Every structure is written in C-alpha cells, then in structure tokens.
Amino acid sequence: MNIVFRVDSSDQMGVGHLMRCLTLANELQQQNHKITFICRELMGNLISLIKYPLLVLPKDDSFQFDDLYLNWLGVAQEQDARQTIKVIPKNTDLLIVDSYALDEEWHQKLRYHTNKIMVIDDLADRQFDCDILLNQNLGSQKEDYQDKVPDNIKLLLGCNYALLRPEFAEFRDQALKKRKNTKKIKNILVSVGGSDTENLTHEILQSLDGFNVVVVLGETSPYNDMIKSYAKERNIEVIVNANNMAELMLDADLAIGAGGSTSWERCCLGLPTLLYITADNQRKIVEELEKLSATIIVKNLKDDLQIMIDNFGLWQSISDKAKNICDGKGVVNTIKLI
C-alpha cells in the first residue's frame, strides 16, 4: 500500500503526535508499504526526524485563532485541506491523520484522494468521517464515539493499540524482573515532554537531592541551557532528544514526568511514576491511571516522593498495576487491523 501520514510537531504541541506516527510508519515500512509524510513547517518542528519522503506545507505567521488546536495547526482546516490535496500522492491507498484540529469537514474533502482514512485521536471531542479510528488511551470506549463516527467504522480502542516503539516490548521482561528485585529508589528519570515551555523540569530538579538523576529534554525546549547549567553543578545527567528511552526507563527506579503517550511506555516497563498534568488533553489519561492506582498525581513533589520512599510496598503496588495496562505490542495489533 501507499500510505500517507498527515501530522505535525511544534514547540506548542510538542512531538508526541509525530513520534507515534513514526513508530507506526517504521513497522509499516518493514512490511513493504510505501510511506510518505505531509507536515506543516511550524515553529519548533522536528520534521528533521522524518527519514521518509516528506511534503512540507508552508506556515502562515499571520494566522491567529481563539481555538487552541487550530493555532497548533497554523491555518484554518479548510486551507489545510486544500494544501494537502495539492501535494498528496495520486495513488494514496491509506491516509493516516493525527491532529486534534482536523474533523469530518477535512476528512470529507480528502475522501476523493485516498481509498481509506485512518484517524489517530485522544479526545473524542469532534465529528469524524473515517474508516478506522485509533484511540490508544486507557479508558477509551465505544460510547465515547457514539454519534461522532460512521456506523461501519473500525474502532481500535485502548492500550492494546498503544503505538510504542519495538524496544519497549523487547525490554519488558528484563524490566519487570528488575522491578521485582528492586529494594530502594536510587535512580530517577525526569522527562516532562518534548517542549517544556513552563520550565517544570527546573522546579522538579530542586526536590531531588540525594538521587542519581537523568533528565531528558526536547531539542526545542526553551530552558535547555539553564537546565544544563543547573545540572552541571549537581552532577545530574542531561540528555537532549534521547533515542534510548526504553533503556533509560529500564535503568530508572522512578519516573517523574507528564501525562501523554509516554505514560504507556512507562507502564509497559512497570516503571512507577509521579505524574504532572501539563495540558488539558492529558487529564483523562492521568486520572484513569490514578483511578487504577497505577500512578500518583503530583500535589506536592517533596511530600509525594517521601511517601513513596517511606512506603516501598506502594512503589511495588504501583509497578504491578502499571505493568498490567500495556504490554508494548500495540503497533503489531494495529497493523493486523489496518
């Protein structure tokens, strides 16, 4: 099949959408499908990570909308549809769309230019006109999409379809064995996403004296130089654009970070996490995890960390609950149904 991805990255939206699309694209290419990406050239994008044929849509610096997700898109969706139609390959078999700003209006315009449309979604907050819809998040269910999708749609819902890179499944057994033998929190991994615009990382680091700390930053995060300077004085390891997250999570005894798709990576490896909600679209994910006692939402980091240290049974319980949520085989499960 000729498969086209329409997805963006920027300093506003981060890189999560792009990364999960790349994960899916890599596996599809392994199965001899032809891959093309269509991305808009937004501020702070990471389209340099794309090693497939890439069609770039121009940014519009004059564009300003009250709607958060339209601002992320960078243009009105009607314009985005026109520009996408102009560049999409003529023989497209499947168009995979990952954007909170694009709804059935956009899908209907693209219908004539592809055999099938697949949407990757997290929010269930709009109307869709697609053939396949994937929502990889814990707690997502058919009822969320009632009256929002066509009757004959194929719904792929829940963490069985979480789009994790293959190394997470590969490291899973080793990680779970390590958790069983862990007796004390020594190594902490701090990662709050690809674009830490609020400098939450700095705030977190001030509470972590006495631990071995690894900090993962995105290339576009605005406070990277400050974090590097702070870390250098305290022997904290800083990694920008880590390409070995599974290995870093394996080595860690505790993660401190944000909600979002990396939650399923941590669950796969049974890594207990103190979680921050850094965006409204993460709230449901994080609250579902806490409901299952598979994480702790941070209220006061020092206090929450101390509770975890003093009660190692809680640490073990969180690890056990988390590991049951995601097994890392979501990409394989997804491709079987595309």
Secondary structure, DSSP 4 states (H G I P E B T S, - for coil): -EEEEEE--BTTTBSHHHHHHHHHHHHHHHTT-EEEEEEE--TT--GGG--S-EEEEPP-TT---SSHHHHHHSS-HHHHHHHHHHHS-TT-SEEEEE-TT--HHHHHHHGGG-SEEEEE-S---S----SEEEE-STT--GGGGTTTS-TT-EEEESGGG----HHHHHHHHHHHHHHHH--S--EEEEE--S--TT-HHHHHHTT-TTSEEEEEE-TT-TTHHHHHHHHHTTT-EEEES-S-HHHHHHH-SEEEEE-STHHHHHHHTT--EEEE--SGGGHHHHHHHHHTTS-EE-SSHHHHHHHHHH-HHHHHHHHHHHHTT--S-HHHHHHHH-
